[in-house]
Amino acid sequence: MPIPIAIVKPAIETYAEALWWGLITITTVGYGDIAPVTVLGRLMATVFLMVGIRMIGIL
C-alpha cells in the first residue's frame, strides 16, 4: 500500500518515516538540520516532544 505523503515528499519511503514526519509536523517543532535518525533516537525524541507539549498545556 503506498504512503500518501510519499507523493509530495519522495524522500519518505517507509511508514515509520511518515509517522515521524507527521509527529514533527503536528508538534510544530519543524524538521531541522539536527534530527534523530535511529528508531531509538526517534522514540526518545517523541517522549520529549509529548512531555513538552503537556507541560505547556498545563500552564
N, CA, C and O atoms as a Tripos MOL2 file, in Angstrom:
@<TRIPOS>MOLECULE
protein
  236   235    59     0     0
PROTEIN
NO_CHARGES

@<TRIPOS>ATOM
      1 N           0.8500   -1.1820    0.0000 N.3       1 MET1
      2 CA          0.0000    0.0000    0.0000 C.3       1 MET1
      3 C           0.8960    1.2450    0.0000 C.2       1 MET1
      4 O           1.7820    1.3650    0.8460 O.2       1 MET1
      5 N           0.6760    2.1570   -0.9260 N.am      2 PRO2
      6 CA          1.5280    3.3510   -0.9980 C.3       2 PRO2
      7 C           1.2690    4.3080    0.1640 C.2       2 PRO2
      8 O           0.1820    4.3430    0.7410 O.2       2 PRO2
      9 N           2.2820    5.0650    0.4780 N.am      3 ILE3
     10 CA          2.1850    6.0620    1.5400 C.3       3 ILE3
     11 C           1.8080    7.3950    0.8870 C.2       3 ILE3
     12 O           2.5640    7.8890    0.0510 O.2       3 ILE3
     13 N           0.6580    7.9940    1.2420 N.am      4 PRO4
     14 CA          0.2230    9.2210    0.5700 C.3       4 PRO4
     15 C           1.2370   10.3640    0.6230 C.2       4 PRO4
     16 O           1.3960   11.0810   -0.3650 O.2       4 PRO4
     17 N           1.9210   10.5500    1.7400 N.am      5 ILE5
     18 CA          2.8680   11.6610    1.8480 C.3       5 ILE5
     19 C           4.0530   11.4750    0.9010 C.2       5 ILE5
     20 O           4.7120   12.4480    0.5360 O.2       5 ILE5
     21 N           4.3250   10.2410    0.5060 N.am      6 ALA6
     22 CA          5.4420    9.9780   -0.3990 C.3       6 ALA6
     23 C           5.2290   10.6130   -1.7730 C.2       6 ALA6
     24 O           6.1880   10.8180   -2.5170 O.2       6 ALA6
     25 N           3.9860   10.9220   -2.1080 N.am      7 ILE7
     26 CA          3.7060   11.5820   -3.3850 C.3       7 ILE7
     27 C           4.2990   12.9830   -3.4030 C.2       7 ILE7
     28 O           4.8780   13.4010   -4.4060 O.2       7 ILE7
     29 N           4.1580   13.7050   -2.3060 N.am      8 VAL8
     30 CA          4.6760   15.0780   -2.2560 C.3       8 VAL8
     31 C           6.0630   15.1620   -1.6410 C.2       8 VAL8
     32 O           6.7650   16.1540   -1.8410 O.2       8 VAL8
     33 N           6.4690   14.1510   -0.9040 N.am      9 LYS9
     34 CA          7.7970   14.0990   -0.2990 C.3       9 LYS9
     35 C           8.4140   12.7470   -0.5960 C.2       9 LYS9
     36 O           8.3150   11.8300    0.2200 O.2       9 LYS9
     37 N           9.0540   12.6060   -1.7580 N.am     10 PRO10
     38 CA          9.5810   11.3020   -2.1630 C.3      10 PRO10
     39 C          10.6660   10.7450   -1.2390 C.2      10 PRO10
     40 O          10.9500    9.5480   -1.2800 O.2      10 PRO10
     41 N          11.2710   11.5860   -0.4150 N.am     11 ALA11
     42 CA         12.3140   11.1020    0.4940 C.3      11 ALA11
     43 C          11.7330   10.1860    1.5750 C.2      11 ALA11
     44 O          12.4660    9.3900    2.1620 O.2      11 ALA11
     45 N          10.4370   10.2860    1.8460 N.am     12 ILE12
     46 CA          9.7810    9.4270    2.8390 C.3      12 ILE12
     47 C           9.4520    8.1100    2.1610 C.2      12 ILE12
     48 O           8.6270    8.0570    1.2490 O.2      12 ILE12
     49 N          10.1030    7.0510    2.6120 N.am     13 GLU13
     50 CA          9.9550    5.7550    1.9570 C.3      13 GLU13
     51 C           9.2650    4.6950    2.8020 C.2      13 GLU13
     52 O           8.7750    3.7060    2.2570 O.2      13 GLU13
     53 N           9.2120    4.8740    4.1190 N.am     14 THR14
     54 CA          8.6130    3.8590    4.9830 C.3      14 THR14
     55 C           7.4970    4.4740    5.8210 C.2      14 THR14
     56 O           7.3920    5.6940    5.9460 O.2      14 THR14
     57 N           6.6720    3.6060    6.3870 N.am     15 TYR15
     58 CA          5.6130    4.0850    7.2670 C.3      15 TYR15
     59 C           6.1930    4.7260    8.5250 C.2      15 TYR15
     60 O           5.6170    5.6750    9.0560 O.2      15 TYR15
     61 N           7.3200    4.2180    9.0040 N.am     16 ALA16
     62 CA          7.9640    4.8110   10.1820 C.3      16 ALA16
     63 C           8.4030    6.2390    9.8890 C.2      16 ALA16
     64 O           8.2270    7.1250   10.7260 O.2      16 ALA16
     65 N           8.9730    6.4720    8.7100 N.am     17 GLU17
     66 CA          9.3790    7.8300    8.3380 C.3      17 GLU17
     67 C           8.1660    8.7420    8.1970 C.2      17 GLU17
     68 O           8.2210    9.9130    8.5730 O.2      17 GLU17
     69 N           7.0820    8.2160    7.6640 N.am     18 ALA18
     70 CA          5.8570    9.0100    7.5200 C.3      18 ALA18
     71 C           5.2900    9.3670    8.8870 C.2      18 ALA18
     72 O           4.8360   10.4920    9.0960 O.2      18 ALA18
     73 N           5.3140    8.4220    9.8150 N.am     19 LEU19
     74 CA          4.8360    8.6780   11.1720 C.3      19 LEU19
     75 C           5.6970    9.7340   11.8500 C.2      19 LEU19
     76 O           5.1790   10.6390   12.5040 O.2      19 LEU19
     77 N           7.0170    9.6180   11.6910 N.am     20 TRP20
     78 CA          7.9430   10.5980   12.2700 C.3      20 TRP20
     79 C           7.6700   11.9820   11.6900 C.2      20 TRP20
     80 O           7.6090   12.9650   12.4290 O.2      20 TRP20
     81 N           7.5060   12.0640   10.3740 N.am     21 TRP21
     82 CA          7.2260   13.3400    9.7160 C.3      21 TRP21
     83 C           5.9330   13.9410   10.2690 C.2      21 TRP21
     84 O           5.8680   15.1390   10.5450 O.2      21 TRP21
     85 N           4.9060   13.1020   10.4300 N.am     22 GLY22
     86 CA          3.6350   13.5750   10.9550 C.3      22 GLY22
     87 C           3.7510   14.0930   12.3770 C.2      22 GLY22
     88 O           3.1900   15.1380   12.7100 O.2      22 GLY22
     89 N           4.4710   13.3720   13.2080 N.am     23 LEU23
     90 CA          4.6450   13.7900   14.5970 C.3      23 LEU23
     91 C           5.3680   15.1240   14.6760 C.2      23 LEU23
     92 O           4.9540   16.0120   15.4220 O.2      23 LEU23
     93 N           6.4320   15.2700   13.9210 N.am     24 ILE24
     94 CA          7.1880   16.5130   13.9300 C.3      24 ILE24
     95 C           6.3350   17.6640   13.4030 C.2      24 ILE24
     96 O           6.4200   18.7850   13.9060 O.2      24 ILE24
     97 N           5.5210   17.3890   12.4010 N.am     25 THR25
     98 CA          4.6580   18.4230   11.8400 C.3      25 THR25
     99 C           3.5670   18.8230   12.8240 C.2      25 THR25
    100 O           3.3040   20.0110   13.0070 O.2      25 THR25
    101 N           2.9310   17.8450   13.4560 N.am     26 ILE26
    102 CA          1.8380   18.1250   14.3860 C.3      26 ILE26
    103 C           2.3230   18.9130   15.5920 C.2      26 ILE26
    104 O           1.6230   19.8050   16.0730 O.2      26 ILE26
    105 N           3.5110   18.5940   16.0830 N.am     27 THR27
    106 CA          4.0160   19.2820   17.2670 C.3      27 THR27
    107 C           4.6430   20.6290   16.9350 C.2      27 THR27
    108 O           5.1240   21.3210   17.8320 O.2      27 THR27
    109 N           4.6440   21.0060   15.6840 N.am     28 THR28
    110 CA          5.1750   22.2760   15.1830 C.3      28 THR28
    111 C           6.6360   22.4880   15.5520 C.2      28 THR28
    112 O           7.0860   23.6260   15.6850 O.2      28 THR28
    113 N           7.3700   21.4070   15.7180 N.am     29 VAL29
    114 CA          8.7900   21.5070   16.0150 C.3      29 VAL29
    115 C           9.5520   21.8280   14.7360 C.2      29 VAL29
    116 O          10.5630   22.5280   14.7730 O.2      29 VAL29
    117 N           9.0820   21.3330   13.6340 N.am     30 GLY30
    118 CA          9.7870   21.5080   12.3730 C.3      30 GLY30
    119 C          10.8270   20.4160   12.2180 C.2      30 GLY30
    120 O          11.0970   19.6770   13.1650 O.2      30 GLY30
    121 N          11.3830   20.3100   11.0950 N.am     31 TYR31
    122 CA         12.3770   19.2780   10.8380 C.3      31 TYR31
    123 C          13.6700   19.9730   10.4960 C.2      31 TYR31
    124 O          13.8850   20.3610    9.3480 O.2      31 TYR31
    125 N          14.5380   20.1370   11.4830 N.am     32 GLY32
    126 CA         15.7590   20.9060   11.3110 C.3      32 GLY32
    127 C          16.9310   20.1010   10.8160 C.2      32 GLY32
    128 O          16.7960   18.9480   10.4050 O.2      32 GLY32
    129 N          18.0860   20.7340   10.8640 N.am     33 ASP33
    130 CA         19.3170   20.0850   10.4040 C.3      33 ASP33
    131 C          19.7380   18.9520   11.3200 C.2      33 ASP33
    132 O          20.2780   17.9460   10.8580 O.2      33 ASP33
    133 N          19.4990   19.1040   12.6020 N.am     34 ILE34
    134 CA         19.8780   18.0630   13.5590 C.3      34 ILE34
    135 C          18.6120   17.3290   13.9700 C.2      34 ILE34
    136 O          17.7370   17.8940   14.6280 O.2      34 ILE34
    137 N          18.5250   16.0800   13.5810 N.am     35 ALA35
    138 CA         17.3410   15.2920   13.8920 C.3      35 ALA35
    139 C          17.7560   13.8440   14.1090 C.2      35 ALA35
    140 O          18.6610   13.3550   13.4330 O.2      35 ALA35
    141 N          17.1090   13.1520   15.0400 N.am     36 PRO36
    142 CA         17.4420   11.7480   15.2640 C.3      36 PRO36
    143 C          17.0980   10.9060   14.0420 C.2      36 PRO36
    144 O          16.0850   11.1340   13.3800 O.2      36 PRO36
    145 N          17.9480    9.9410   13.7550 N.am     37 VAL37
    146 CA         17.7180    9.1050   12.5810 C.3      37 VAL37
    147 C          17.4930    7.6430   12.9350 C.2      37 VAL37
    148 O          17.0070    6.8750   12.1040 O.2      37 VAL37
    149 N          17.8410    7.2450   14.1570 N.am     38 THR38
    150 CA         17.6240    5.8610   14.5620 C.3      38 THR38
    151 C          16.2550    5.7300   15.2120 C.2      38 THR38
    152 O          15.6700    6.7170   15.6570 O.2      38 THR38
    153 N          15.7580    4.5190   15.2600 N.am     39 VAL39
    154 CA         14.4480    4.2760   15.8720 C.3      39 VAL39
    155 C          14.4790    4.6590   17.3510 C.2      39 VAL39
    156 O          13.5550    5.3080   17.8410 O.2      39 VAL39
    157 N          15.5180    4.2680   18.0530 N.am     40 LEU40
    158 CA         15.6220    4.6060   19.4800 C.3      40 LEU40
    159 C          15.6840    6.1190   19.6810 C.2      40 LEU40
    160 O          15.0430    6.6570   20.5840 O.2      40 LEU40
    161 N          16.4470    6.7920   18.8480 N.am     41 GLY41
    162 CA         16.5440    8.2480   18.9410 C.3      41 GLY41
    163 C          15.2060    8.9150   18.6980 C.2      41 GLY41
    164 O          14.8480    9.8750   19.3820 O.2      41 GLY41
    165 N          14.4740    8.4110   17.7320 N.am     42 ARG42
    166 CA         13.1640    8.9850   17.4330 C.3      42 ARG42
    167 C          12.1640    8.6950   18.5410 C.2      42 ARG42
    168 O          11.3290    9.5420   18.8580 O.2      42 ARG42
    169 N          12.2360    7.5160   19.1310 N.am     43 LEU43
    170 CA         11.3460    7.2150   20.2590 C.3      43 LEU43
    171 C          11.6270    8.1420   21.4340 C.2      43 LEU43
    172 O          10.7030    8.6510   22.0680 O.2      43 LEU43
    173 N          12.8980    8.3550   21.7170 N.am     44 MET44
    174 CA         13.2620    9.2600   22.8090 C.3      44 MET44
    175 C          12.7970   10.6840   22.5020 C.2      44 MET44
    176 O          12.2650   11.3670   23.3780 O.2      44 MET44
    177 N          12.9940   11.1290   21.2710 N.am     45 ALA45
    178 CA         12.5560   12.4680   20.8860 C.3      45 ALA45
    179 C          11.0370   12.5940   20.9850 C.2      45 ALA45
    180 O          10.5220   13.6430   21.3710 O.2      45 ALA45
    181 N          10.3300   11.5350   20.6400 N.am     46 THR46
    182 CA          8.8750   11.5450   20.7340 C.3      46 THR46
    183 C           8.4250   11.7510   22.1760 C.2      46 THR46
    184 O           7.5090   12.5280   22.4440 O.2      46 THR46
    185 N           9.0690   11.0580   23.0920 N.am     47 VAL47
    186 CA          8.7390   11.2230   24.5110 C.3      47 VAL47
    187 C           9.0010   12.6640   24.9400 C.2      47 VAL47
    188 O           8.1650   13.2690   25.6120 O.2      47 VAL47
    189 N          10.1400   13.2130   24.5640 N.am     48 PHE48
    190 CA         10.4620   14.5940   24.9280 C.3      48 PHE48
    191 C           9.4620   15.5820   24.3290 C.2      48 PHE48
    192 O           9.0690   16.5410   24.9940 O.2      48 PHE48
    193 N           9.0480   15.3600   23.0870 N.am     49 LEU49
    194 CA          8.0770   16.2380   22.4450 C.3      49 LEU49
    195 C           6.7450   16.2000   23.1770 C.2      49 LEU49
    196 O           6.1430   17.2420   23.4360 O.2      49 LEU49
    197 N           6.2860   15.0030   23.5090 N.am     50 MET50
    198 CA          4.9920   14.8680   24.1820 C.3      50 MET50
    199 C           5.0350   15.4640   25.5900 C.2      50 MET50
    200 O           4.0720   16.0970   26.0220 O.2      50 MET50
    201 N           6.1230   15.2700   26.2930 N.am     51 VAL51
    202 CA          6.2510   15.8540   27.6330 C.3      51 VAL51
    203 C           6.2310   17.3740   27.5370 C.2      51 VAL51
    204 O           5.5870   18.0410   28.3460 O.2      51 VAL51
    205 N           6.9300   17.9210   26.5560 N.am     52 GLY52
    206 CA          6.9620   19.3660   26.3800 C.3      52 GLY52
    207 C           5.5900   19.9310   26.0610 C.2      52 GLY52
    208 O           5.2060   20.9730   26.5910 O.2      52 GLY52
    209 N           4.8550   19.2540   25.2050 N.am     53 ILE53
    210 CA          3.5150   19.7160   24.8530 C.3      53 ILE53
    211 C           2.6130   19.6830   26.0800 C.2      53 ILE53
    212 O           1.8310   20.6060   26.3070 O.2      53 ILE53
    213 N           2.7220   18.6190   26.8700 N.am     54 ARG54
    214 CA          1.8810   18.5200   28.0800 C.3      54 ARG54
    215 C           2.2210   19.6050   29.0830 C.2      54 ARG54
    216 O           1.3280   20.1700   29.7140 O.2      54 ARG54
    217 N           3.4960   19.9010   29.2350 N.am     55 MET55
    218 CA          3.8980   20.9400   30.1920 C.3      55 MET55
    219 C           3.3550   22.3030   29.7780 C.2      55 MET55
    220 O           2.8770   23.0600   30.6230 O.2      55 MET55
    221 N           3.4220   22.6220   28.4970 N.am     56 ILE56
    222 CA          2.8680   23.8910   28.0240 C.3      56 ILE56
    223 C           1.3600   23.9000   28.1910 C.2      56 ILE56
    224 O           0.7870   24.9260   28.5560 O.2      56 ILE56
    225 N           0.7050   22.7720   27.9300 N.am     57 GLY57
    226 CA         -0.7410   22.6760   28.0910 C.3      57 GLY57
    227 C          -1.1810   22.8760   29.5280 C.2      57 GLY57
    228 O          -2.2300   23.4630   29.7890 O.2      57 GLY57
    229 N          -0.3740   22.3860   30.4590 N.am     58 ILE58
    230 CA         -0.7140   22.5320   31.8760 C.3      58 ILE58
    231 C          -0.6480   23.9950   32.2970 C.2      58 ILE58
    232 O          -1.4640   24.4620   33.0920 O.2      58 ILE58
    233 N           0.3230   24.7030   31.7590 N.am     59 LEU59
    234 CA          0.4470   26.1220   32.1120 C.3      59 LEU59
    235 C          -0.7240   26.9120   31.5870 C.2      59 LEU59
    236 O          -0.7900   28.1250   31.7880 O.2      59 LEU59
@<TRIPOS>BOND
     1     1     2 1
     2     2     3 1
     3     3     4 2
     4     3     5 am
     5     5     6 1
     6     6     7 1
     7     7     8 2
     8     7     9 am
     9     9    10 1
    10    10    11 1
    11    11    12 2
    12    11    13 am
    13    13    14 1
    14    14    15 1
    15    15    16 2
    16    15    17 am
    17    17    18 1
    18    18    19 1
    19    19    20 2
    20    19    21 am
    21    21    22 1
    22    22    23 1
    23    23    24 2
    24    23    25 am
    25    25    26 1
    26    26    27 1
    27    27    28 2
    28    27    29 am
    29    29    30 1
    30    30    31 1
    31    31    32 2
    32    31    33 am
    33    33    34 1
    34    34    35 1
    35    35    36 2
    36    35    37 am
    37    37    38 1
    38    38    39 1
    39    39    40 2
    40    39    41 am
    41    41    42 1
    42    42    43 1
    43    43    44 2
    44    43    45 am
    45    45    46 1
    46    46    47 1
    47    47    48 2
    48    47    49 am
    49    49    50 1
    50    50    51 1
    51    51    52 2
    52    51    53 am
    53    53    54 1
    54    54    55 1
    55    55    56 2
    56    55    57 am
    57    57    58 1
    58    58    59 1
    59    59    60 2
    60    59    61 am
    61    61    62 1
    62    62    63 1
    63    63    64 2
    64    63    65 am
    65    65    66 1
    66    66    67 1
    67    67    68 2
    68    67    69 am
    69    69    70 1
    70    70    71 1
    71    71    72 2
    72    71    73 am
    73    73    74 1
    74    74    75 1
    75    75    76 2
    76    75    77 am
    77    77    78 1
    78    78    79 1
    79    79    80 2
    80    79    81 am
    81    81    82 1
    82    82    83 1
    83    83    84 2
    84    83    85 am
    85    85    86 1
    86    86    87 1
    87    87    88 2
    88    87    89 am
    89    89    90 1
    90    90    91 1
    91    91    92 2
    92    91    93 am
    93    93    94 1
    94    94    95 1
    95    95    96 2
    96    95    97 am
    97    97    98 1
    98    98    99 1
    99    99   100 2
   100    99   101 am
   101   101   102 1
   102   102   103 1
   103   103   104 2
   104   103   105 am
   105   105   106 1
   106   106   107 1
   107   107   108 2
   108   107   109 am
   109   109   110 1
   110   110   111 1
   111   111   112 2
   112   111   113 am
   113   113   114 1
   114   114   115 1
   115   115   116 2
   116   115   117 am
   117   117   118 1
   118   118   119 1
   119   119   120 2
   120   119   121 am
   121   121   122 1
   122   122   123 1
   123   123   124 2
   124   123   125 am
   125   125   126 1
   126   126   127 1
   127   127   128 2
   128   127   129 am
   129   129   130 1
   130   130   131 1
   131   131   132 2
   132   131   133 am
   133   133   134 1
   134   134   135 1
   135   135   136 2
   136   135   137 am
   137   137   138 1
   138   138   139 1
   139   139   140 2
   140   139   141 am
   141   141   142 1
   142   142   143 1
   143   143   144 2
   144   143   145 am
   145   145   146 1
   146   146   147 1
   147   147   148 2
   148   147   149 am
   149   149   150 1
   150   150   151 1
   151   151   152 2
   152   151   153 am
   153   153   154 1
   154   154   155 1
   155   155   156 2
   156   155   157 am
   157   157   158 1
   158   158   159 1
   159   159   160 2
   160   159   161 am
   161   161   162 1
   162   162   163 1
   163   163   164 2
   164   163   165 am
   165   165   166 1
   166   166   167 1
   167   167   168 2
   168   167   169 am
   169   169   170 1
   170   170   171 1
   171   171   172 2
   172   171   173 am
   173   173   174 1
   174   174   175 1
   175   175   176 2
   176   175   177 am
   177   177   178 1
   178   178   179 1
   179   179   180 2
   180   179   181 am
   181   181   182 1
   182   182   183 1
   183   183   184 2
   184   183   185 am
   185   185   186 1
   186   186   187 1
   187   187   188 2
   188   187   189 am
   189   189   190 1
   190   190   191 1
   191   191   192 2
   192   191   193 am
   193   193   194 1
   194   194   195 1
   195   195   196 2
   196   195   197 am
   197   197   198 1
   198   198   199 1
   199   199   200 2
   200   199   201 am
   201   201   202 1
   202   202   203 1
   203   203   204 2
   204   203   205 am
   205   205   206 1
   206   206   207 1
   207   207   208 2
   208   207   209 am
   209   209   210 1
   210   210   211 1
   211   211   212 2
   212   211   213 am
   213   213   214 1
   214   214   215 1
   215   215   216 2
   216   215   217 am
   217   217   218 1
   218   218   219 1
   219   219   220 2
   220   219   221 am
   221   221   222 1
   222   222   223 1
   223   223   224 2
   224   223   225 am
   225   225   226 1
   226   226   227 1
   227   227   228 2
   228   227   229 am
   229   229   230 1
   230   230   231 1
   231   231   232 2
   232   231   233 am
   233   233   234 1
   234   234   235 1
   235   235   236 2
@<TRIPOS>SUBSTRUCTURE
     1 MET1         2 RESIDUE 1 A MET
     2 PRO2         6 RESIDUE 1 A PRO
     3 ILE3        10 RESIDUE 1 A ILE
     4 PRO4        14 RESIDUE 1 A PRO
     5 ILE5        18 RESIDUE 1 A ILE
     6 ALA6        22 RESIDUE 1 A ALA
     7 ILE7        26 RESIDUE 1 A ILE
     8 VAL8        30 RESIDUE 1 A VAL
     9 LYS9        34 RESIDUE 1 A LYS
    10 PRO10       38 RESIDUE 1 A PRO
    11 ALA11       42 RESIDUE 1 A ALA
    12 ILE12       46 RESIDUE 1 A ILE
    13 GLU13       50 RESIDUE 1 A GLU
    14 THR14       54 RESIDUE 1 A THR
    15 TYR15       58 RESIDUE 1 A TYR
    16 ALA16       62 RESIDUE 1 A ALA
    17 GLU17       66 RESIDUE 1 A GLU
    18 ALA18       70 RESIDUE 1 A ALA
    19 LEU19       74 RESIDUE 1 A LEU
    20 TRP20       78 RESIDUE 1 A TRP
    21 TRP21       82 RESIDUE 1 A TRP
    22 GLY22       86 RESIDUE 1 A GLY
    23 LEU23       90 RESIDUE 1 A LEU
    24 ILE24       94 RESIDUE 1 A ILE
    25 THR25       98 RESIDUE 1 A THR
    26 ILE26      102 RESIDUE 1 A ILE
    27 THR27      106 RESIDUE 1 A THR
    28 THR28      110 RESIDUE 1 A THR
    29 VAL29      114 RESIDUE 1 A VAL
    30 GLY30      118 RESIDUE 1 A GLY
    31 TYR31      122 RESIDUE 1 A TYR
    32 GLY32      126 RESIDUE 1 A GLY
    33 ASP33      130 RESIDUE 1 A ASP
    34 ILE34      134 RESIDUE 1 A ILE
    35 ALA35      138 RESIDUE 1 A ALA
    36 PRO36      142 RESIDUE 1 A PRO
    37 VAL37      146 RESIDUE 1 A VAL
    38 THR38      150 RESIDUE 1 A THR
    39 VAL39      154 RESIDUE 1 A VAL
    40 LEU40      158 RESIDUE 1 A LEU
    41 GLY41      162 RESIDUE 1 A GLY
    42 ARG42      166 RESIDUE 1 A ARG
    43 LEU43      170 RESIDUE 1 A LEU
    44 MET44      174 RESIDUE 1 A MET
    45 ALA45      178 RESIDUE 1 A ALA
    46 THR46      182 RESIDUE 1 A THR
    47 VAL47      186 RESIDUE 1 A VAL
    48 PHE48      190 RESIDUE 1 A PHE
    49 LEU49      194 RESIDUE 1 A LEU
    50 MET50      198 RESIDUE 1 A MET
    51 VAL51      202 RESIDUE 1 A VAL
    52 GLY52      206 RESIDUE 1 A GLY
    53 ILE53      210 RESIDUE 1 A ILE
    54 ARG54      214 RESIDUE 1 A ARG
    55 MET55      218 RESIDUE 1 A MET
    56 ILE56      222 RESIDUE 1 A ILE
    57 GLY57      226 RESIDUE 1 A GLY
    58 ILE58      230 RESIDUE 1 A ILE
    59 LEU59      234 RESIDUE 1 A LEU
